[in-house]
Amino acid sequence: MSTLEEPPARRRIPPAHPRHLESDRRLLAGPRSRTNEFLRVVRICYEFIRGFQALHWLGPCVTVFGSARFHEDHRFYKLARECGQRIAESGFVVMTGGGPGIMEAANRGAKDVGGKSVGCNIILPKEQSANPYIDKLVTFHYFFVRKVMLVKYSQAFIIFPGGFGTLDEAYEAATLIQTGKITNFPLIFVGRDYWKPLFDFMRETLVTEETINASDYDGLILTDSIDEVAAALEECPSIPHHRIGRRWTSRLWKLSH
């Protein structure tokens, strides 16, 4: 594994303008005038179009989620970096939220082996720094637009230890799988000790009380093994396309009609 002792400079992501923040709050605070609502729909549509244009030609991605608070000496950072390497070596594009911590580690792992690395960031009230290991950075104002992009262009989600944002993305994917909106979509939790209480709750409470089916629970993967992660990704509906040595450099979509 190559090391990058002096990472490239981080790209600054400016904070959201107060006017945009106020607009976002108004969106969620009840109805406005019909003109105002129409213009907001236009802005949302524009953001969708911009996202489609930016991500259309990437090829199949695997998105890695996890806490932004882990530093490079943390065991989960190291594991996520290894995971990013294996994802890239399988020919997938590594996609993250573009921030530090687990996101940086996965993007960094992809760059270690010459893979493609993308960040889909959300503009927040405070200035942020994108991690320096991404080839393409796409920023969004709306969380729900970003969610659509992450699912649309990903063929699996890998969930490393994290907080509310990580849980939100994990359960969003679990709900889409449960309701049949997406299929053949591995949802992989990495970090057995960290996620075990959550899996115990799902098995002992949700399944027992029949608020989810046993099949919903059984479809989730919990592991500490990057080999197991790589094996699960081979079930994704895409085809390895181009190879250099032992590493696949790209994959082709295998889309249903």
N, C-alpha and C positions, 0 to 999 in steps of 0.2 A: 504494500500500500504506500502510495506516495504521500508525502506530507507537504503542507504548505505553511512554512514557518511565518511568512509575511503575506497574509491574504491581501487581495486587491482592495482598493478603497470601497467603502460602503456607499451605496446610493441613498441620498436623503429623500424621504417621502414627506412633502410638506403637510402640515396639519390641514384638516378641513376648514374652509372659510366659515366664519360664524353664520353667514347667510345660508350656506348649505346645511349646516347643522340644524338651524331653525326650520329649514324646509323639510328635513328628514323627520323632525319631531312633529311637524304639522301633518305629514303623511299618516302618522300613526295616531293622531289625536282627533279623529272624526272627520266628517265630510266638510269640504270647502265649496267654493263656487264651482259651477260646471266648467268655466273657463280655466280656473286654477287646476282642476283635476285633469282636464284635457292636456294642459301643458306639462303636467307632471308625467302623464303617460308617455308623452313624446320624449321626455328626458329619459325615462326608463327604457323605452324602445331603443333609443340611441345607444344607451349603455350595453344593451344586449347585442346590438349590431356590432359595436366596437369590439366586444368580447369574442363574438363569432369570427370576425375578421382576424383578430390577433392569434387565435388558437386553432384555426381551421386546419392548417397544414402541419401541425406538430406531429401527428401520428398518435397511436395509443399511449396513454399516460397511466401511471400509478401515482396516486396522491398519498403523501405521508403527513399525518397530523401528530401533534404533541406539543408539550409545553415550550414556551419561548424562554423559560427561566433556567434551563439546564446549560451549564458551561461545558467547554470541550473536554474537561477532565472528568465529567460525570459519566457513569457507566451507561446510562441511556443515550447520551450523546454519541458515545463510541459505538453502541449497538445500532443506532440510527444511521450513522455514517457507513457502517458495514452493509446495512440494509440498502442504502442508496446505491452502493457499488453493485450489489447483486441485481437490483432492479434494472440498472443501466446495462449490465452485462447480459440481461435477458432481452434487450432491445427496446425496452419501454423508456419513455420520457419520464423523468422524475419531476413531479409537480408538488409544490408545497404552498403555504401561505406567504412565502418569501421573507419571513422574519428570522430572528435568531433562534437559538436553542435547537430543538429537534428538527425544525425546518431547515436551519442552516446545515445541520449535520447530514441530513439526507441529500440536500443539494450538493454539499461538499463531496459526499461519497460518489455521486454521479460524475462530478468533475474529475475526481481521482482517476477514474478509468476511461475518461474521454467521452462520457455519455452526455445526453442533453438534459438540461436543468431549467425549470421554469418556476416562476413565483407569481401567484395570484393574490395580490394584497388588497386590503380594505383600508380606505382612508378614514382615520380616526381623529378625535379632537386634538391629540398631541402629535408632534413631529415624530416620525419613526425612521429607522434605518433598515433598508433592505439588506439581506445578507449578501456578501460579495461573490457567491458561488452560483449565480443564476445567469443564464444566457438571455432570457427574456423576462421582463417584469411587466405585468398587466395590473393596473390598479382600478378598483371599483369604488363607487360611492355606496351602492346598495348591497347589503348582505345577501339578499335573496337572489340577486343577479349573480353574484359570486358563487353561491351555492349551486345554481344551475350549471355554471361553467365547470365547476369541479366535478360534478357527476357526469355531465355530458361527454367530457373528453377523457374521463378516467375509466379504467376497466377493473379497478380494485381500490379500496381504501385500506391503508395500514395505520392502525391507531396505537401510537406510543403513549406512555403516561402523560397526562395533561389535565387541564381544568375544564371549566364550563364550555369554552369554545370547542375543545376536543370532544367532549361528551355530546355537544350539540350536533357536530358533524357525524359522529358515530351513529346516533339514534336517528338522524335524518336518513342515513343510508339504510339502517335496519328497517325503518318504516317503509321505504321505497321497495326494499326486497320483500317484506312481508305482504305488501299490497300488490305485488306483481308488476310494479312500474318499471323495475329494472330486474334483469335476470343474468345468471352467470357472472355474478359480481362478488368476488371474495371480500369479506369484511373480516380483517385480521387484526386482533389485539395482540400487541407485543409487550411482555412484562407480566409474567404469571403472578408474581407476588403482589404487584400493584393492582392488577385488575381482578384478582381472585374474589375479594369481597363483593364486587359488582356482579360477577358471574354467579356467586353463591346466592345473591339476592334474586337474580333473574330465575335461577333454577328452583330455589326453595320457596320463593314467594310468588313471582309472576306465573311460572308454570304450574305450581301447586294450586294457586287460586284461579287458574285458567284464564288469566288476562292476556296471556300469549300462549301459542301452541308449543308443544315440545319441539316440533320441527323448526320453529322460529329460533329457538335456543340452540338446537343442534347444528344449525347452519353457520353459527359463529365459530371462529377459530381463535383459540388462545394458546400462545406459544412463547418460548424464549429462543427458538431456533430459527436462524435466518435461512437455513436449508429448508425448513418447513414452509417458510414464507415463499421462497423461490418455487417450491413444488406447487403450492397453491396458485401461483401466478401462471403456471403453465396451463391451467384450466381456463384462462381468459380467452374470449373469442377473438383472437388475433393470431397472425401468422408471422413467425420470425422471417425476416426478409433478406438482410445483408449481413455477412459475417466477416470479421477480421480476426484471424487466429481462433481462439476459443470463445470470443465474445461476439454476440449479436449486436449490431449497431442500430438496427431499426426493426419495426414490425409494421405489418399491413392490417388495416381494419378488416374484420370478417363480419360484415353487417347483414342482418336479416332484412327481408323485404316485406 
